Amino acid sequence: MKTDLIDRAAEIVTDPLVLVNLVSQRVRQLNSGRSPLIPTRPSMGAADIALTEIIEGKIKLADKKAETEE
């Protein structure tokens, strides 16, 4: 996992605990066979892919408040 990716993703998801949970959940999805949402390179690990997806806006946090109001 590259620290520059962590720093860039932390600018988007500012709560470190939320960022860790988001990356962990996406890594589990990727490891269970889900396809990456970005072009990947062989040198990229699952965490690198998840962080890059966050940085590129492919993964966003769901607003729980908005979901419960619908």
Secondary structure in CASP SS format (residue, H / E / C, confidence):
PFRMAT SS
TARGET T0000
AUTHOR 0000-0000-0000
METHOD secondary structure of the structure
MODEL  1
M C 1.00
K C 1.00
T H 1.00
D H 1.00
L H 1.00
I H 1.00
D H 1.00
R H 1.00
A H 1.00
A H 1.00
E H 1.00
I H 1.00
V C 1.00
T C 1.00
D C 1.00
P H 1.00
L H 1.00
V H 1.00
L H 1.00
V H 1.00
N H 1.00
L H 1.00
V H 1.00
S H 1.00
Q H 1.00
R H 1.00
V H 1.00
R H 1.00
Q H 1.00
L H 1.00
N H 1.00
S C 1.00
G C 1.00
R C 1.00
S C 1.00
P C 1.00
L C 1.00
I C 1.00
P C 1.00
T C 1.00
R C 1.00
P C 1.00
S C 1.00
M C 1.00
G C 1.00
A H 1.00
A H 1.00
D H 1.00
I H 1.00
A H 1.00
L H 1.00
T H 1.00
E H 1.00
I H 1.00
I H 1.00
E C 1.00
G C 1.00
K C 1.00
I C 1.00
K C 1.00
L C 1.00
A C 1.00
D C 1.00
K H 1.00
K H 1.00
A H 1.00
E H 1.00
T H 1.00
E H 1.00
E C 1.00
END
